[in-house]
Amino acid sequence: MKGSLDQALKQRLKVMIIEECDIADITPEEVDDDIQIFSDASGLGLDSLDALQISVGLKSQFGIYLPDSKAFRRHLKSINALADFIQPE
């Protein structure tokens, strides 16, 4: 199953981001699957330090290492994009 169709995977990603970035005022249900994660519209208020925390979470929980900032930005555009990267088919 493609990652963006896997609701459990997307929920797990949202929880991981919220926990890794220590976000207290947003629930996973409030995170839109298609909105850019690092935009103001996401409501997450993420910055470069949060990007590092997400990177650590991806490595520890999913065994994924994104070696450079270009790869990181490409795959972390949205929850759907990240889910498709983790689970392409």
C-alpha positions in Angstrom: 0.0 0.0 0.0 1.3 3.4 -0.9 2.2 5.4 2.2 -0.2 8.3 1.6 -3.1 5.8 1.6 -1.9 4.2 4.9 -3.8 6.1 7.7 -1.9 4.3 10.4 1.5 5.3 9.0 0.4 8.9 8.6 -0.9 9.0 12.2 2.4 7.5 13.4 4.3 10.2 11.6 2.2 13.0 13.0 2.6 11.6 16.5 6.4 11.3 16.0 6.7 14.9 14.8 4.6 16.3 17.6 6.5 14.3 20.2 10.0 14.9 18.8 9.3 18.7 18.5 7.6 18.8 21.9 4.5 20.5 20.5 1.8 20.7 23.2 -1.0 22.6 21.6 -1.7 20.6 18.5 -3.2 17.1 18.1 -2.3 14.7 15.3 -5.8 15.1 14.0 -5.2 18.8 13.5 -2.2 18.2 11.2 -3.3 18.3 7.5 -1.8 15.6 5.3 -1.2 17.9 2.4 0.0 21.1 4.0 3.7 21.9 3.9 5.0 20.8 7.3 7.4 23.7 7.6 5.0 26.4 6.6 3.0 28.8 8.8 -0.2 27.2 7.4 0.7 23.9 9.1 0.2 25.5 12.5 3.2 23.5 13.8 5.6 26.4 14.1 8.6 24.3 13.2 12.1 25.6 12.8 15.6 24.3 11.9 16.1 22.8 15.3 12.8 20.9 14.9 14.0 19.6 11.6 17.0 18.0 13.4 14.6 16.5 15.9 12.4 15.1 13.2 15.5 13.7 11.4 16.5 11.9 14.7 12.9 10.6 15.0 12.9 9.2 11.5 16.2 7.4 12.1 15.1 5.9 15.4 11.6 5.0 14.6 11.8 4.1 10.9 15.5 3.5 10.2 15.5 6.4 7.7 18.5 8.6 7.3 18.2 11.7 5.1 21.8 12.6 4.3 21.4 16.2 3.3 19.1 19.2 3.5 17.9 18.9 -0.1 16.7 15.3 0.5 15.2 16.3 3.8 13.2 19.2 2.2 12.1 17.0 -0.7 10.7 14.2 1.4 9.3 16.4 4.3 7.1 18.6 2.2 4.0 17.1 3.7 2.8 14.1 5.7 1.7 12.5 2.5 5.1 13.1 0.8 6.9 11.7 3.8 4.6 8.6 4.0 5.1 7.9 0.3 8.9 8.1 0.8 8.8 5.7 3.7 6.3 3.3 2.0 6.4 3.9 -1.8 4.1 1.0 -2.7 
